[in-house]
Amino acid sequence: MKFKFLSLLTLLVAMQAVTLVAQDRDRFENIVRTLSSEEFCGRSLAGDGIVKTREYIISNLSPQAAWQYQEFSFPMNVYDGKLEAYKDGKKMELFKDYIVKEFSPAAKGTYPVYYLPNDCVTKDKFYNALNREEMAGKFVVIDFDLLRENFFIDTAPDYNLCISYDNYQQTLGKLSYVAGVVLTQKGRPVSYKARAHYTLPFPVLVADESFGNDVKEITVDIEATMHPRYNAKNIVAWLPGKNKECSKYTIFVAHMDHLGIFGKGNVMFGANDNASGVAALLTLMEYYAKEANRPEESLLFLFTDGEESNLLGSHFYVKSPLKPLEDCRYVIDLDMVGDNAQSLSYVITPSDEEAFKKLCLKNGFNTLNKIDFTDYCDFYPFGMKGVPYIYLSVDGVNKDKYYHSPSDNLSTFSSSQYERLFNLVIDFVANK
């Protein structure tokens, strides 16, 4: 009889846990659905999308958490009008054939094309007088891979340097005599830094290999507006731990901003990038707000702004932390976790990698994709300051296919891996 009672009790507890997870998944989906809706306009300046985003996040914070804004500002280049390009009179398809780099100014006209020989994409030949004469007033086509290999360096770890330094600005900016630049590469062109705080004197396009090597002229019609002062706001929420004497804490971070309107008629909804990460943080906060789940140490939930503009929100937080960084046990960065595959991309402090892999297997992630320590994600400024870090992103067929395009919307979003990811994070926090 006792055995039967215990078995029934165990079953009821298990059923309660399943129900809780199901409810969390429902909430996760509802948050993503809201943040990637038409009303939020891609969570940027258009239609006060970012303002509505902040208000929504604040309204969904746990009542147990104290929160505040962390304000900073920077210039932002915005594309809310025409965004068109033609090669030899044939219209190119935006997001498929090409993209416009985020630092391109307004431009309109038709220009001859000059193909820069690959052996000239070196530091000793790139800026010589002969090329200046031949390239002046033309759109110059440059092999993007060679440019990165020979000129690009890692983003500076300091916030102020991050504002002032940019690989494109430091290299292409010296070509002030050209009409524009086309960077050619294999595969679909994407823009990892989606918003710029400066503009070059000329537009820069990134095109796939279909651009070819025999284009005679290129036509562009680009409408851009530089907002000299975008008032950004990080949201910082603090959930106290059970042990009031413990100074240690963990940071959860996800960026709330996205691209907004990128050319007239192109709403960048950002369901996976990164409404999914914001939704994950809010559901994690709800879980930890329950007394039974509250850890001994405190938890800080950081919703960053300006991530799409070179990680400016996280750089700013690291520059001006609200809690001592030396007391932070870990920063956990969730970005693009709304895809449908069972594989997981990660970056982690090397000393913790093997233990992390065991937790992944326990939670059903049998395929792992280790990526390099990168300056494309919010954990990077923390890692550069010596804070232990982990970055998690769910891999799937939609992740790269629809990244930074209008197709990153509810139709390509998936919550199928939510439970696995949620439980993995809970396990990681408990075992770190």
C-alpha positions as CSV (number, residue, x, y, z in Angstrom):
1,M,0.0,0.0,0.0
2,K,2.8,2.4,0.9
3,F,4.6,1.5,-2.3
4,K,1.4,2.2,-4.3
5,F,1.0,5.6,-2.5
6,L,4.5,6.6,-3.3
7,S,4.2,5.5,-6.9
8,L,1.0,7.6,-7.3
9,L,2.7,10.5,-5.6
10,T,5.7,10.3,-7.9
11,L,3.4,10.1,-10.9
12,L,1.5,13.2,-9.8
13,V,4.7,15.1,-9.3
14,A,5.9,14.1,-12.8
15,M,2.5,15.1,-14.3
16,Q,2.8,18.5,-12.6
17,A,6.3,19.0,-14.0
18,V,5.1,18.1,-17.5
19,T,2.2,20.5,-17.2
20,L,4.6,23.3,-16.0
21,V,6.9,22.7,-19.0
22,A,3.9,22.8,-21.3
23,Q,2.7,26.0,-19.8
24,D,6.2,27.5,-20.1
25,R,6.3,26.5,-23.8
26,D,2.9,28.1,-24.4
27,R,4.2,31.3,-22.8
28,F,7.4,31.1,-24.8
29,E,5.4,30.9,-28.0
30,N,3.1,33.7,-27.0
31,I,6.0,36.1,-26.2
32,V,7.6,35.4,-29.6
33,R,4.3,35.8,-31.4
34,T,3.8,39.2,-29.8
35,L,7.3,40.6,-30.3
36,S,7.5,39.5,-33.9
37,S,4.1,40.8,-34.8
38,E,3.4,43.7,-37.2
39,E,2.6,46.0,-34.2
40,F,6.3,45.9,-33.1
41,C,7.7,46.7,-36.5
42,G,10.8,44.6,-36.1
43,R,11.7,46.1,-32.7
44,S,13.5,49.2,-34.0
45,L,12.7,52.9,-34.5
46,A,9.9,52.4,-37.1
47,G,6.5,52.7,-35.5
48,D,8.1,53.1,-32.0
49,G,8.7,49.3,-32.2
50,I,11.6,49.4,-29.7
51,V,9.6,51.5,-27.3
52,K,6.7,49.0,-27.4
53,T,9.2,46.2,-26.9
54,R,10.6,47.8,-23.7
55,E,7.1,48.3,-22.4
56,Y,6.1,44.8,-23.1
57,I,9.2,43.3,-21.5
58,I,8.8,45.4,-18.3
59,S,5.1,44.4,-18.1
60,N,6.1,40.7,-18.2
61,L,8.9,40.9,-15.6
62,S,8.3,38.9,-12.4
63,P,6.9,41.0,-9.6
64,Q,9.7,39.5,-7.5
65,A,12.3,41.3,-9.6
66,A,13.5,44.9,-9.3
67,W,14.4,46.5,-12.6
68,Q,15.8,49.7,-14.0
69,Y,16.8,51.2,-17.3
70,Q,20.4,51.7,-18.3
71,E,20.5,54.5,-20.8
72,F,23.0,55.4,-23.5
73,S,22.9,56.9,-27.0
74,F,24.5,56.6,-30.4
75,P,23.9,57.6,-34.0
76,M,21.9,55.1,-36.1
77,N,21.6,54.8,-39.8
78,V,18.1,53.7,-40.9
79,Y,16.7,52.5,-44.2
80,D,13.0,53.2,-44.3
81,G,12.6,54.1,-48.0
82,K,13.8,52.7,-51.4
83,L,16.5,50.1,-51.4
84,E,17.1,49.0,-55.0
85,A,20.1,47.9,-57.1
86,Y,20.4,46.9,-60.8
87,K,23.3,45.3,-62.7
88,D,23.2,46.2,-66.4
89,G,19.6,47.2,-66.1
90,K,18.5,44.0,-64.4
91,K,17.0,44.3,-61.0
92,M,18.8,42.4,-58.2
93,E,16.7,40.7,-55.5
94,L,17.4,42.1,-52.0
95,F,18.4,39.6,-49.3
96,K,18.9,36.9,-52.0
97,D,21.3,38.4,-54.6
98,Y,22.7,41.2,-52.4
99,I,22.3,43.3,-49.3
100,V,23.1,46.9,-48.6
101,K,25.7,47.3,-45.8
102,E,24.4,49.1,-42.8
103,F,26.8,52.1,-43.1
104,S,25.8,53.0,-46.7
105,P,24.5,56.5,-47.2
106,A,21.7,57.6,-49.4
107,A,22.7,57.3,-53.1
108,K,21.0,57.4,-56.5
109,G,22.6,57.0,-60.0
110,T,24.1,54.7,-62.6
111,Y,27.9,54.1,-62.5
112,P,30.5,52.1,-64.4
113,V,32.0,49.0,-62.7
114,Y,35.7,48.3,-62.1
115,Y,36.9,44.8,-61.0
116,L,39.8,45.0,-58.6
117,P,42.3,42.2,-59.4
118,N,42.6,39.8,-56.6
119,D,46.4,40.3,-56.4
120,C,45.7,44.0,-55.5
121,V,43.7,43.1,-52.4
122,T,46.9,43.4,-50.3
123,K,48.1,46.2,-47.9
124,D,50.9,47.2,-50.2
125,K,48.8,47.5,-53.4
126,F,45.2,48.3,-52.2
127,Y,45.7,52.1,-52.1
128,N,48.2,52.8,-54.8
129,A,47.9,55.8,-57.2
130,L,47.3,53.6,-60.3
131,N,44.2,52.0,-58.7
132,R,43.0,55.4,-57.5
133,E,43.0,56.7,-61.1
134,E,41.3,53.7,-62.5
135,M,38.7,53.3,-59.7
136,A,37.6,57.0,-59.4
137,G,33.9,57.5,-59.8
138,K,33.2,53.8,-60.3
139,F,31.6,50.9,-58.4
140,V,34.6,48.8,-57.4
141,V,34.1,45.0,-57.1
142,I,36.3,43.4,-54.4
143,D,36.7,39.8,-53.3
144,F,35.2,39.9,-49.8
145,D,37.1,36.8,-48.5
146,L,40.4,38.3,-49.5
147,L,39.5,41.6,-47.9
148,R,38.7,40.0,-44.6
149,E,41.8,37.8,-44.7
150,N,44.2,40.7,-45.3
151,F,42.6,43.6,-43.5
152,F,40.1,42.7,-40.8
153,I,40.9,42.5,-37.1
154,D,38.8,41.6,-34.1
155,T,36.5,44.3,-32.7
156,A,38.2,46.3,-29.9
157,P,37.0,45.1,-26.4
158,D,36.5,48.6,-25.0
159,Y,33.2,50.4,-25.5
160,N,34.7,53.7,-26.6
161,L,36.9,52.0,-29.1
162,C,34.0,49.9,-30.3
163,I,32.3,53.2,-31.2
164,S,35.3,54.6,-33.0
165,Y,36.7,51.5,-34.7
166,D,35.2,49.4,-37.5
167,N,36.9,47.2,-40.0
168,Y,35.0,48.6,-43.0
169,Q,35.5,52.2,-41.9
170,Q,39.2,51.7,-41.5
171,T,39.7,50.0,-44.8
172,L,37.1,51.0,-47.4
173,G,36.7,54.4,-45.9
174,K,40.1,55.3,-47.4
175,L,38.6,54.8,-50.9
176,S,36.9,58.2,-50.8
177,Y,37.2,58.7,-54.6
178,V,35.1,55.7,-55.6
179,A,31.3,55.8,-56.3
180,G,30.6,52.6,-54.4
181,V,31.8,49.1,-53.6
182,V,30.5,45.6,-54.3
183,L,31.9,42.9,-52.1
184,T,31.4,39.5,-53.7
185,Q,31.3,36.2,-51.8
186,K,30.0,32.6,-52.1
187,G,26.5,31.9,-50.6
188,R,23.7,34.2,-49.4
189,P,25.1,37.6,-48.3
190,V,24.2,38.5,-44.7
191,S,25.0,41.5,-42.5
192,Y,26.1,40.5,-39.0
193,K,26.3,44.1,-37.8
194,A,22.8,45.2,-38.9
195,R,22.8,48.8,-37.8
196,A,25.6,51.4,-38.1
197,H,26.6,54.4,-36.0
198,Y,28.4,56.0,-39.0
199,T,28.2,56.2,-42.8
200,L,30.9,55.9,-45.4
201,P,31.0,58.5,-48.3
202,F,29.6,55.8,-50.7
203,P,27.3,52.8,-50.6
204,V,28.6,49.2,-50.1
205,L,26.8,46.2,-51.4
206,V,27.5,42.5,-50.6
207,A,26.6,40.2,-53.4
208,D,26.7,36.5,-54.0
209,E,28.7,34.8,-56.7
210,S,25.8,35.3,-59.3
211,F,26.9,38.9,-59.6
212,G,29.5,37.6,-62.1
213,N,32.7,39.1,-63.5
214,D,31.4,41.0,-66.5
215,V,29.0,43.6,-65.3
216,K,29.4,46.9,-67.1
217,E,27.4,49.2,-64.9
218,I,25.4,49.3,-61.7
219,T,22.4,51.4,-60.7
220,V,21.4,52.1,-57.1
221,D,18.5,53.9,-55.5
222,I,19.1,53.9,-51.7
223,E,17.2,56.1,-49.3
224,A,18.8,56.3,-45.9
225,T,18.4,58.5,-42.8
226,M,21.1,59.0,-40.2
227,H,19.5,59.6,-36.8
228,P,22.2,61.6,-34.9
229,R,21.0,60.5,-31.5
230,Y,19.3,57.2,-30.9
231,N,18.4,57.0,-27.2
232,A,19.0,53.3,-26.3
233,K,18.0,51.6,-23.1
234,N,19.1,48.3,-21.6
235,I,16.6,46.7,-19.2
236,V,18.3,45.3,-16.1
237,A,16.2,43.1,-13.8
238,W,17.5,41.7,-10.5
239,L,16.0,38.6,-8.8
240,P,17.4,38.2,-5.3
241,G,18.6,34.7,-4.3
242,K,17.7,32.9,-1.1
243,N,21.1,33.6,0.5
244,K,21.1,37.4,1.3
245,E,24.7,37.1,2.3
246,C,25.9,35.7,-1.0
247,S,27.4,38.4,-3.3
248,K,27.8,36.0,-6.3
249,Y,25.3,36.1,-9.1
250,T,24.6,34.9,-12.6
251,I,23.7,37.0,-15.6
252,F,21.2,35.9,-18.3
253,V,21.4,38.1,-21.4
254,A,19.4,38.4,-24.6
255,H,19.2,41.3,-27.0
256,M,15.8,42.8,-27.6
257,D,16.5,45.0,-30.6
258,H,16.3,43.9,-34.3
259,L,16.5,45.5,-37.7
260,G,13.0,47.0,-38.0
261,I,12.3,48.3,-41.4
262,F,15.1,47.5,-43.9
263,G,13.9,49.1,-47.1
264,K,10.3,50.1,-47.9
265,G,8.0,47.1,-47.5
266,N,10.6,44.9,-45.8
267,V,9.7,44.3,-42.1
268,M,12.5,42.4,-40.4
269,F,10.3,40.6,-37.8
270,G,13.2,38.7,-36.0
271,A,11.1,35.9,-34.5
272,N,14.2,33.7,-34.0
273,D,16.6,36.7,-33.8
274,N,16.0,37.5,-31.0
275,A,12.4,37.4,-29.9
276,S,13.2,33.8,-29.0
277,G,16.0,34.8,-26.7
278,V,13.9,37.4,-24.9
279,A,11.1,34.9,-24.5
280,A,13.5,32.4,-23.0
281,L,14.8,34.9,-20.4
282,L,11.2,35.8,-19.4
283,T,10.2,32.2,-18.9
284,L,13.4,31.5,-17.0
285,M,12.7,34.4,-14.8
286,E,9.2,33.1,-14.1
287,Y,10.7,29.7,-13.2
288,Y,13.3,31.1,-10.8
289,A,10.8,33.5,-9.2
290,K,9.0,30.6,-7.6
291,E,10.3,30.0,-4.1
292,A,11.0,26.3,-4.7
293,N,13.2,27.1,-7.7
294,R,15.0,30.1,-6.3
295,P,18.8,29.5,-6.1
296,E,21.0,30.6,-3.3
297,E,22.7,33.3,-5.4
298,S,21.0,36.2,-7.1
299,L,20.2,36.4,-10.9
300,L,20.5,39.3,-13.2
301,F,18.4,39.4,-16.4
302,L,19.9,41.8,-19.0
303,F,17.9,42.7,-22.1
304,T,20.3,44.6,-24.3
305,D,19.6,47.3,-26.8
306,G,22.1,48.1,-29.6
307,E,23.2,44.5,-30.2
308,E,22.5,44.9,-33.9
309,S,24.8,47.9,-33.9
310,N,28.0,46.2,-32.8
311,L,27.0,44.9,-29.4
312,L,26.7,48.4,-28.0
313,G,24.3,47.5,-25.2
314,S,26.5,44.8,-23.8
315,H,29.6,46.8,-24.3
316,F,28.0,49.7,-22.4
317,Y,26.9,47.4,-19.5
318,V,30.4,46.0,-19.1
319,K,31.8,49.5,-19.1
320,S,29.2,50.6,-16.4
321,P,28.0,47.4,-14.6
322,L,25.3,47.7,-12.0
323,K,26.8,44.9,-10.0
324,P,30.5,44.1,-9.7
325,L,31.7,41.9,-12.6
326,E,34.1,40.1,-10.4
327,D,31.2,38.7,-8.5
328,C,29.5,37.3,-11.6
329,R,29.9,33.5,-11.7
330,Y,28.6,33.2,-15.3
331,V,27.0,35.1,-18.1
332,I,24.6,33.0,-20.1
333,D,23.8,34.4,-23.6
334,L,20.7,33.1,-25.4
335,D,20.4,34.2,-29.0
336,M,18.3,32.5,-31.8
337,V,16.9,29.6,-29.8
338,G,13.7,29.3,-31.9
339,D,14.7,26.8,-34.5
340,N,13.7,23.2,-35.1
341,A,16.9,21.0,-35.0
342,Q,18.3,19.0,-32.2
343,S,21.8,20.4,-32.7
344,L,23.2,23.2,-30.6
345,S,25.8,25.8,-31.3
346,Y,27.8,27.0,-28.3
347,V,30.7,28.9,-27.0
348,I,31.9,28.3,-23.5
349,T,34.7,29.1,-21.1
350,P,37.2,26.3,-22.1
351,S,37.6,24.9,-18.6
352,D,33.9,24.1,-18.4
353,E,33.4,22.5,-21.8
354,E,33.6,18.8,-20.9
355,A,31.0,19.1,-18.1
356,F,28.8,21.1,-20.4
357,K,28.9,18.4,-23.0
358,K,27.6,15.8,-20.5
359,L,24.7,18.1,-19.6
360,C,23.9,18.4,-23.3
361,L,23.7,14.7,-23.8
362,K,21.5,14.4,-20.7
363,N,19.1,16.9,-22.2
364,G,18.9,15.4,-25.6
365,F,21.3,17.5,-27.6
366,N,23.4,14.8,-29.2
367,T,24.9,17.0,-31.9
368,L,27.0,20.0,-30.9
369,N,28.5,22.7,-33.0
370,K,31.4,24.5,-31.2
371,I,32.0,27.9,-32.7
372,D,34.9,30.3,-32.1
373,F,34.9,33.0,-29.5
374,T,33.2,35.7,-31.6
375,D,32.5,39.4,-31.4
376,Y,29.0,38.9,-33.0
377,C,27.2,38.0,-29.7
378,D,26.5,39.7,-26.4
379,F,28.7,37.4,-24.2
380,Y,31.8,38.8,-26.0
381,P,32.4,42.0,-24.0
382,F,32.0,40.0,-20.8
383,G,34.4,37.3,-21.9
384,M,37.0,40.0,-22.8
385,K,36.8,41.2,-19.2
386,G,37.4,37.8,-17.8
387,V,33.8,36.9,-16.9
388,P,33.0,33.1,-17.5
389,Y,30.6,32.8,-20.4
390,I,28.4,30.5,-22.4
391,Y,26.5,31.2,-25.6
392,L,23.7,29.0,-26.8
393,S,21.9,29.0,-30.1
394,V,19.7,26.2,-31.6
395,D,20.8,25.1,-35.1
396,G,18.3,24.3,-37.7
397,V,17.5,24.5,-41.4
398,N,16.0,28.0,-40.9
399,K,18.8,29.6,-38.9
400,D,21.2,30.7,-41.6
401,K,18.6,30.5,-44.4
402,Y,16.4,33.3,-43.0
403,Y,18.9,35.1,-40.8
404,H,18.5,38.9,-41.0
405,S,15.8,38.7,-43.7
406,P,12.0,39.3,-43.7
407,S,11.6,35.5,-43.6
408,D,12.7,35.3,-40.0
409,N,9.1,35.3,-38.9
410,L,6.5,33.1,-37.2
411,S,6.2,30.8,-40.2
412,T,9.9,29.8,-39.8
413,F,10.0,30.0,-36.0
414,S,9.9,26.7,-34.0
415,S,9.5,26.0,-30.3
416,S,10.2,22.3,-30.7
417,Q,13.5,22.5,-28.8
418,Y,12.3,24.8,-26.1
419,E,12.0,22.1,-23.4
420,R,15.5,20.8,-24.1
421,L,17.1,24.2,-24.0
422,F,15.1,25.3,-20.9
423,N,16.1,22.2,-18.9
424,L,19.7,22.4,-20.2
425,V,20.0,26.0,-18.8
426,I,18.4,25.0,-15.5
427,D,20.9,22.1,-15.2
428,F,23.8,24.3,-16.1
429,V,23.0,26.9,-13.5
430,A,22.6,24.2,-10.9
431,N,25.9,22.5,-11.7
432,K,28.2,25.4,-12.5
